[in-house]
Amino acid sequence: MAQRINHLYPKANNDEKQQILSVAVRAMDNMLRVKGGSFEMGDFGMKCRVTE
């Protein structure tokens, strides 16, 4: 992952590259594995109230 960051952001300093790496690792840690198959995507029936 660090090599990819170096390739994508060659002008970034070490602190910036470390921040990018930290965000990427945190994002990967928050992902869930979903078993393959078909599914319906979207929000069905959730109502919201708009207040002004």
Secondary structure as UniProt FT lines:
FT   HELIX           2..8
FT   TURN            10..11
FT   HELIX           14..29
//
